[in-house]
Amino acid sequence: MAAEGGDDNAYKLPPAVTSLSARLLMLTVAFVMLAEVAIFVPSIARFRLVFLEERLAKADLASLALEATPDGMVSEALARSLLEQADSRAIVIRGADWRRLIQGSAIPGEVGAAFDLRRTSPLVLIGDAFAALWPHTRRLIRVFGASQQDPGLIVETIIDEQPMVEAMYGYARRILNLSIVISLVTAMLVYFSLYWLMVRPMRRVTQSMVEFRHDPEDPASAIVPSARSDEIGTAQRELAAMQSELAQSLRQKTRLAELGTAMSKISHDLRNILATAQLVSDRIAISDDPEVSRLAPRLSGAIDRAVDLTSDTLKFVQTDEIPIRRSRFALGALVEEVGASVGRPEDGRLAWHNEVADDLVINADREQLFRALMNLGRNAVQAIVGQTGRTEKSSGSVAISAGRNEGRLWIDIADSGPGLPEDIRDDLFKAFGFSSTSGGMGLGLAIANDIVRAHGGGIEVVATGAEGTRLRLRLAEI
């Protein structure tokens, strides 16, 4: 299914030459031909050896005519007939101390090469075979070996090499034609098998990915996984799960964006109203009326929380990509500033421990890192102060430590709060996912996570439980 935009967004098959199917077909043909070549090399050597052995066997049979004569000699006419039957120019039979010759009237000529079939090896046979196939002038060759009638005798024959070469070329052509037929048949069988088992399902996966990219919110663009139990079936199911999660996430983000637009307008006006209310609450706080003085801090605190809530909401909605302006500064001094601004109780029951070395100088965006540490520190303070199920006022501590490991900066924030609930840990750094106070919207941790990610790092929960929580920030220093 194509998204809006017509055929420009439609899934198009790649050109036939560069498609996966064509590559599989060509590779199959190439590999089959390569296998045929590996078979042809010893086969042509074997063919040549058999050819020479047949000529030597004919010469051996022709030599039996010499044994039928009393003097071991034959007439010239019979010699020519025997040589024609043996496809030979001359035949020699050798014993331990004697030698007999069958030769026509003409002298055979100069012998170009000699081959002893008694002493051969596969490599020598292959080399001699390709030497014979290599273009050169016609020549006579001498072949000798043991007699089949009497292994103690040596049979020699002088033959023309050209008929053997022509026979070898004919054999090679037959092997080539057979190899082409076998490779094409094999390639087509492999092609259709792979097309049905791999290419066709992969095209479905590719088409679904393209259509999902164009319109991820359209349910029809998601792939319907098959029941296959192999890797492709697993890929289809994983793709379907990923598409479902992404579509759900996009729908949620769309709703949040719409909500954020509306809240930014409301928050802007509400912050102005709260600013006026804050001024009034400050005036009320100095009233001489005891009852008013008692209620004024509660009113002021509620207004302060409302102002912080609207400010955080506006900052989160208005932030698209956080710009990072790096500079070198002492991290310990920044932690001190954060400790003075996180809103600790004035009675001193919550301690702020700055464990950062005085000489630790880092390269980061000071303002943005202050904002991230402020949100994380305030969240830790509120987690301790807001503990439920206790009759006395909550007390505890927040400790900040830092260092470098393998070229990366780490900052730990440890508090003595009640720990993180198990069911919210996966959504801890998502917007509206978790708040340490009952009236918060869970933006502080999301903003801090965005800032740390903009620095090329991330935030992780190192430990959490009844004894407290430890978060670790990892930042890349450029």
Phi, psi and omega per residue, in radians:
M1 nan 2.232 -3.125
A2 -1.598 2.550 3.072
A3 -1.419 -3.126 -3.141
E4 -1.063 2.513 -3.110
G5 2.087 0.002 3.033
G6 1.291 -2.517 -3.035
D7 -1.234 -0.264 -3.124
D8 -1.117 -0.536 -3.109
N9 -1.689 -0.076 -3.084
A10 -1.281 2.651 3.117
Y11 -1.276 2.188 -3.114
K12 -2.011 2.365 3.095
L13 -1.225 2.547 3.084
P14 -1.184 2.824 3.085
P15 -0.972 2.596 -3.051
A16 -1.039 -0.621 -3.082
V17 -1.189 -0.648 -3.084
T18 -1.724 0.096 -3.124
S19 -1.257 2.799 3.110
L20 -1.099 -0.630 -3.141
S21 -1.097 -0.806 -3.138
A22 -1.126 -0.676 3.119
R23 -1.140 -0.714 3.079
L24 -1.082 -0.718 3.136
L25 -1.108 -0.825 -3.114
M26 -1.164 -0.690 3.117
L27 -1.133 -0.698 3.128
T28 -1.109 -0.798 3.099
V29 -1.048 -0.777 -3.120
A30 -1.094 -0.761 -3.115
F31 -1.206 -0.663 3.103
V32 -1.142 -0.742 3.110
M33 -1.120 -0.668 3.089
L34 -1.095 -0.715 3.086
A35 -1.125 -0.667 3.118
E36 -1.156 -0.648 3.085
V37 -1.103 -0.749 3.120
A38 -1.087 -0.535 3.091
I39 -1.403 -0.607 -3.067
F40 -1.158 -0.673 -3.049
V41 -0.996 -0.944 3.088
P42 -1.244 -0.446 -3.111
S43 -1.186 -0.744 -3.134
I44 -1.182 -0.581 3.071
A45 -1.165 -0.702 3.104
R46 -1.160 -0.677 3.122
F47 -1.063 -0.782 3.128
R48 -1.100 -0.741 -3.139
L49 -1.089 -0.763 3.126
V50 -1.107 -0.696 3.121
F51 -1.041 -0.834 -3.134
L52 -1.162 -0.675 3.114
E53 -1.114 -0.649 3.109
E54 -1.142 -0.734 3.114
R55 -1.135 -0.662 3.124
L56 -1.191 -0.623 3.110
A57 -1.171 -0.689 3.085
K58 -1.102 -0.705 3.115
A59 -1.133 -0.647 3.118
D60 -1.126 -0.717 3.103
L61 -1.168 -0.681 3.135
A62 -1.126 -0.537 -3.107
S63 -1.223 -0.283 3.118
L64 -1.126 -0.409 3.121
A65 -1.129 -0.509 3.134
L66 -1.175 -0.597 -3.122
E67 -1.267 -0.369 -3.136
A68 -1.383 -0.217 -3.122
T69 -1.714 2.563 -3.107
P70 -1.129 -0.663 -3.073
D71 -1.738 0.090 3.137
G72 1.231 0.396 3.133
M73 -2.190 2.627 3.083
V74 -2.189 2.811 -3.139
S75 -1.247 2.881 -3.126
E76 -1.146 -0.665 3.131
A77 -1.146 -0.736 3.122
L78 -1.179 -0.631 3.118
A79 -1.092 -0.765 3.124
R80 -1.088 -0.713 3.138
S81 -1.119 -0.733 3.120
L82 -1.126 -0.705 -3.138
L83 -1.163 -0.656 3.108
E84 -1.144 -0.711 3.115
Q85 -1.135 -0.561 -3.110
A86 -1.605 0.004 -3.091
D87 0.901 0.815 -3.047
S88 -2.279 2.740 3.040
R89 -1.621 -0.531 3.118
A90 -2.815 2.608 3.141
I91 -2.270 2.357 -3.134
V92 -2.223 2.306 3.037
I93 -1.984 2.208 -3.097
R94 -2.134 2.365 3.014
G95 -1.880 -2.815 -3.126
A96 -1.174 -0.690 -3.085
D97 -2.425 0.426 3.111
W98 -2.542 2.902 -3.054
R99 -2.664 2.312 3.114
R100 -2.183 2.550 -3.024
L101 -2.267 2.385 2.955
I102 -2.013 2.036 -3.062
Q103 -2.551 2.501 3.096
G104 -1.340 -2.993 -3.124
S105 -1.216 -0.530 -3.110
A106 -1.548 2.556 3.077
I107 -1.310 2.337 -3.054
P108 -1.015 -0.610 -3.076
G109 1.885 -3.080 -3.086
E110 -1.320 2.332 3.121
V111 -1.520 2.211 -3.079
G112 -1.474 -0.481 -3.112
A113 -2.770 2.728 3.130
A114 -2.254 2.457 -3.091
F115 -2.321 2.173 3.120
D116 -1.745 1.920 -3.097
L117 -1.334 -0.092 3.096
R118 -1.386 -0.432 -3.083
R119 -2.200 1.615 3.138
T120 -2.307 2.832 3.037
S121 -2.527 2.755 -3.115
P122 -0.966 -0.748 -3.109
L123 -1.176 -0.695 3.117
V124 -1.144 -0.733 3.116
L125 -1.090 -0.735 3.131
I126 -1.139 -0.751 3.127
G127 -1.110 -0.757 3.122
D128 -1.139 -0.626 -3.140
A129 -1.129 -0.816 -3.133
F130 -1.272 -0.464 3.031
A131 -1.161 -0.640 3.097
A132 -1.191 -0.622 -3.140
L133 -1.304 -0.374 -3.122
W134 -1.208 2.327 -3.065
P135 -1.030 2.269 3.048
H136 -2.799 3.032 -3.118
T137 -1.223 2.727 3.120
R138 -1.124 2.504 -3.119
R139 -2.619 2.848 3.028
L140 -1.677 2.529 3.108
I141 -2.216 2.590 3.130
R142 -1.887 2.191 -3.121
V143 -2.086 2.290 3.103
F144 -2.456 2.667 -3.118
G145 -2.953 -3.100 -3.119
A146 -1.300 2.517 3.118
S147 -1.257 2.442 3.085
Q148 -1.301 -0.432 3.142
Q149 -1.384 -0.670 -3.113
D150 -2.516 1.775 -3.088
P151 -0.999 -0.275 3.129
G152 -1.386 -0.181 3.140
L153 -1.740 2.689 3.105
I154 -1.936 2.255 3.112
V155 -1.877 2.266 3.067
E156 -2.114 2.510 3.068
T157 -2.474 2.452 3.086
I158 -1.885 2.100 -3.068
I159 -2.248 2.838 3.035
D160 -1.422 2.280 -3.082
E161 -1.313 -0.412 -3.012
Q162 -1.049 -0.780 3.092
P163 -1.016 -0.671 3.116
M164 -1.135 -0.735 3.139
V165 -1.105 -0.748 3.116
E166 -1.100 -0.698 3.105
A167 -1.143 -0.656 3.113
M168 -1.153 -0.726 3.091
Y169 -1.126 -0.672 3.077
G170 -1.104 -0.731 3.093
Y171 -1.093 -0.729 3.138
A172 -1.110 -0.694 3.120
R173 -1.133 -0.699 3.111
R174 -1.131 -0.731 3.096
I175 -1.099 -0.718 3.138
L176 -1.098 -0.825 3.138
N177 -1.079 -0.754 3.119
L178 -1.120 -0.668 -3.140
S179 -1.138 -0.704 3.132
I180 -1.112 -0.772 -3.140
V181 -1.103 -0.800 -3.120
I182 -1.109 -0.752 -3.115
S183 -1.140 -0.708 -3.137
L184 -1.184 -0.761 3.127
V185 -1.107 -0.795 3.127
T186 -1.102 -0.744 -3.132
A187 -1.086 -0.724 -3.133
M188 -1.163 -0.711 3.108
L189 -1.125 -0.788 3.108
V190 -1.135 -0.697 -3.119
Y191 -1.056 -0.883 -3.106
F192 -1.165 -0.606 3.099
S193 -1.134 -0.846 -3.136
L194 -1.191 -0.606 3.115
Y195 -1.082 -0.754 -3.102
W196 -1.282 -0.652 -3.043
L197 -1.525 -0.517 -3.016
M198 -2.173 -0.963 -2.998
V199 -1.110 -0.843 -3.116
R200 -1.067 -0.833 3.078
P201 -1.110 -0.635 3.132
M202 -1.173 -0.576 3.065
R203 -1.127 -0.646 3.084
R204 -1.112 -0.745 3.121
V205 -1.104 -0.803 -3.133
T206 -1.100 -0.776 3.137
Q207 -1.081 -0.722 3.119
S208 -1.120 -0.692 3.124
M209 -1.127 -0.748 3.142
V210 -1.132 -0.800 -3.133
E211 -1.166 -0.647 3.109
F212 -1.163 -0.625 3.109
R213 -1.135 -0.641 -3.131
H214 -1.317 -0.597 -3.120
D215 -2.568 1.365 -3.059
P216 -1.171 -0.323 -3.110
E217 -1.568 -0.042 3.109
D218 -1.496 2.051 -3.122
P219 -1.062 -0.478 -3.115
A220 -1.221 -0.312 -3.124
S221 -1.400 -0.226 3.135
A222 -1.363 2.514 -3.112
I223 -1.323 2.551 3.023
V224 -1.741 1.890 -3.044
P225 -1.171 2.604 3.099
S226 -1.514 3.132 -3.126
A227 -1.615 0.223 -3.121
R228 -1.119 2.544 -3.126
S229 -1.852 0.112 -3.127
D230 -1.625 -2.913 -3.075
E231 -1.109 -0.660 3.141
I232 -1.169 -0.695 3.071
G233 -1.090 -0.705 3.078
T234 -1.101 -0.737 3.120
A235 -1.093 -0.702 3.117
Q236 -1.112 -0.775 -3.134
R237 -1.167 -0.699 3.112
E238 -1.161 -0.679 3.091
L239 -1.119 -0.738 3.116
A240 -1.085 -0.731 3.119
A241 -1.138 -0.735 3.129
M242 -1.120 -0.754 3.128
Q243 -1.098 -0.702 3.115
S244 -1.100 -0.781 -3.140
E245 -1.150 -0.725 3.137
L246 -1.150 -0.741 3.131
A247 -1.089 -0.741 3.111
Q248 -1.123 -0.727 3.127
S249 -1.136 -0.697 3.128
L250 -1.161 -0.696 3.105
R251 -1.118 -0.695 3.121
Q252 -1.146 -0.732 3.135
K253 -1.151 -0.615 3.098
T254 -1.113 -0.770 3.107
R255 -1.135 -0.688 3.119
L256 -1.151 -0.651 3.114
A257 -1.116 -0.740 3.101
E258 -1.132 -0.728 3.100
L259 -1.122 -0.697 -3.138
G260 -1.116 -0.689 3.103
T261 -1.070 -0.776 3.134
A262 -1.164 -0.714 -3.108
M263 -1.205 -0.574 3.124
S264 -1.099 -0.652 3.101
K265 -1.211 -0.739 -3.136
I266 -1.177 -0.752 -3.082
S267 -1.127 -0.627 -3.140
H268 -1.079 -0.814 3.126
D269 -1.229 -0.667 -3.114
L270 -1.150 -0.602 3.141
R271 -1.153 -0.655 3.087
N272 -1.122 -0.715 3.117
I273 -1.131 -0.740 -3.123
L274 -1.184 -0.538 3.095
A275 -1.089 -0.711 3.092
T276 -1.150 -0.747 3.124
A277 -1.107 -0.565 3.136
Q278 -1.187 -0.683 3.087
L279 -1.109 -0.725 3.128
V280 -1.127 -0.720 -3.132
S281 -1.146 -0.553 3.086
D282 -1.163 -0.661 3.103
R283 -1.195 -0.679 3.137
I284 -1.135 -0.594 -3.072
A285 -1.081 -0.432 -3.123
I286 -1.686 0.219 3.127
S287 -1.195 2.623 3.116
D288 -1.418 -0.222 -3.125
D289 -1.221 2.118 -3.114
P290 -1.034 -0.720 -3.113
E291 -1.152 -0.713 3.105
V292 -1.139 -0.733 3.128
S293 -1.100 -0.595 3.140
R294 -1.242 -0.659 -3.098
L295 -1.511 -0.340 -3.067
A296 -1.038 -0.770 3.127
P297 -1.050 -0.660 3.118
R298 -1.138 -0.728 3.104
L299 -1.128 -0.752 -3.130
S300 -1.129 -0.715 3.125
G301 -1.116 -0.704 3.123
A302 -1.115 -0.715 3.134
I303 -1.183 -0.689 3.121
D304 -1.075 -0.733 3.126
R305 -1.147 -0.653 3.113
A306 -1.155 -0.675 3.102
V307 -1.136 -0.775 3.116
D308 -1.080 -0.691 -3.132
L309 -1.103 -0.809 -3.137
T310 -1.177 -0.637 3.117
S311 -1.136 -0.790 3.126
D312 -1.104 -0.695 3.135
T313 -1.094 -0.784 3.129
L314 -1.103 -0.749 -3.132
K315 -1.118 -0.729 -3.115
F316 -1.190 -0.740 -3.115
V317 -1.179 -0.673 -3.051
Q318 -1.420 -0.229 -3.087
T319 -1.537 2.139 3.057
D320 -1.783 -1.226 3.058
E321 -2.149 2.128 -3.037
I322 -1.296 2.098 3.096
P323 -1.338 2.377 -3.120
I324 -1.936 2.111 3.090
R325 -2.027 1.715 -3.016
R326 -1.371 2.587 3.031
S327 -2.734 2.887 -3.134
R328 -1.697 2.285 -3.129
F329 -2.730 2.841 3.127
A330 -1.409 2.159 -3.097
L331 -1.208 -0.610 -3.108
G332 -1.041 -0.717 3.125
A333 -1.132 -0.661 3.120
L334 -1.134 -0.712 3.136
V335 -1.097 -0.644 3.085
E336 -1.089 -0.743 3.119
E337 -1.105 -0.693 3.124
V338 -1.115 -0.746 -3.133
G339 -1.067 -0.543 3.132
A340 -1.407 -0.148 -3.023
S341 -2.086 0.002 -3.041
V342 -1.437 -0.060 3.096
G343 1.417 0.779 3.084
R344 -1.254 2.649 3.082
P345 -1.027 2.474 -3.081
E346 -1.297 -0.238 -3.116
D347 -1.387 -0.005 3.060
G348 1.351 0.195 -3.103
R349 -1.357 -0.123 3.102
L350 -2.123 2.075 -3.056
A351 -1.642 2.535 3.088
W352 -2.023 1.974 -3.072
H353 -1.838 2.023 3.075
N354 -1.675 1.795 -3.091
E355 -1.803 0.301 -3.135
V356 -1.447 2.357 3.133
A357 -1.108 2.491 -3.103
D358 -1.120 -0.504 -3.063
D359 -1.653 0.174 3.130
L360 -1.420 1.838 3.127
V361 -1.872 2.280 -3.078
I362 -2.123 2.917 3.124
N363 -2.038 1.754 -3.086
A364 -2.756 3.110 3.059
D365 -1.470 1.929 -3.009
R366 -1.114 -0.773 -3.081
E367 -1.175 -0.774 -3.123
Q368 -1.182 -0.691 3.116
L369 -1.168 -0.630 3.048
F370 -1.042 -0.740 -3.126
R371 -1.121 -0.726 3.137
A372 -1.158 -0.827 3.137
L373 -1.141 -0.600 3.094
M374 -1.071 -0.822 -3.136
N375 -1.134 -0.745 3.138
L376 -1.202 -0.720 3.114
G377 -1.146 -0.737 3.116
R378 -1.119 -0.662 3.105
N379 -1.108 -0.710 3.119
A380 -1.152 -0.742 3.123
V381 -1.080 -0.795 -3.120
Q382 -1.163 -0.545 3.099
A383 -1.145 -0.638 -3.134
I384 -1.325 -0.842 -3.082
V385 -1.156 -0.584 -3.046
G386 -1.598 0.275 3.129
Q387 -1.051 2.398 3.134
T388 -1.795 2.890 3.105
G389 1.404 0.306 -3.129
R390 -2.193 2.408 -3.137
T391 -1.464 -0.615 -3.135
E392 -1.561 2.893 3.104
K393 -1.140 2.432 -3.107
S394 -1.273 2.461 3.060
S395 -2.314 2.830 -3.119
G396 2.987 -2.756 -3.096
S397 -2.675 2.742 3.028
V398 -2.239 2.215 -3.094
A399 -2.088 2.354 3.106
I400 -2.023 2.197 3.071
S401 -2.321 2.807 -3.082
A402 -2.736 2.865 3.105
G403 -3.137 -3.029 3.126
R404 -2.158 2.495 3.127
N405 -2.526 2.045 3.136
E406 0.965 0.740 3.058
G407 1.393 0.097 3.140
R408 -2.101 2.513 -3.135
L409 -1.500 2.392 3.030
W410 -2.198 2.497 3.109
I411 -2.304 2.164 3.130
D412 -1.828 2.363 3.031
I413 -2.093 1.949 -3.100
A414 -2.031 2.285 3.094
D415 -2.172 2.880 3.138
S416 -1.804 0.528 -3.120
G417 -1.321 -2.976 -3.045
P418 -1.391 -0.033 -3.103
G419 1.575 2.981 -3.084
L420 -1.676 2.389 3.052
P421 -1.075 2.535 -3.065
E422 -1.112 -0.626 -3.004
D423 -1.360 -0.117 -3.093
I424 -2.005 0.061 -3.051
R425 -1.179 -0.603 3.131
D426 -1.214 -0.486 -3.116
D427 -1.835 0.338 -3.001
L428 -1.056 -0.709 -3.043
F429 -1.833 0.345 3.051
K430 -1.675 2.604 3.126
A431 -1.069 2.355 3.137
F432 1.119 0.316 -3.090
G433 -1.533 -0.675 -3.070
F434 -2.674 2.447 3.048
S435 -2.402 2.436 3.140
S436 -1.369 -0.168 3.106
T437 -2.108 2.696 -3.084
S438 -1.180 -0.429 -3.109
G439 -1.730 -0.006 -3.099
G440 -1.411 2.914 -3.113
M441 -1.938 0.029 3.083
G442 1.319 0.570 -3.138
L443 -1.652 -0.425 -3.053
G444 -1.057 -0.847 -3.138
L445 -1.184 -0.631 3.119
A446 -1.134 -0.725 3.118
I447 -1.142 -0.766 3.126
A448 -1.066 -0.709 -3.141
N449 -1.134 -0.719 3.108
D450 -1.082 -0.694 -3.134
I451 -1.158 -0.785 -3.139
V452 -1.146 -0.688 3.093
R453 -1.137 -0.611 3.074
A454 -1.127 -0.412 3.063
H455 -1.501 0.112 3.136
G456 1.410 0.494 -3.111
G457 -2.381 -2.627 -3.132
G458 -2.953 2.997 3.126
I459 -2.064 2.403 3.109
E460 -2.356 2.682 3.063
V461 -1.556 1.936 -3.136
V462 -1.342 -0.778 -3.136
A463 -2.750 2.592 3.062
T464 -2.698 2.556 -3.114
G465 3.031 -2.880 -3.104
A466 -1.134 -0.416 -3.134
E467 -1.493 -0.126 3.106
G468 2.353 -3.024 -3.091
T469 -2.287 2.466 3.061
R470 -2.166 2.077 3.055
L471 -1.826 2.549 3.121
R472 -2.190 2.211 3.050
L473 -1.721 2.298 3.053
R474 -2.065 2.180 -3.087
L475 -2.204 2.517 3.052
A476 -1.617 2.274 3.105
E477 -1.785 2.203 -3.114
I478 -1.786 nan nan
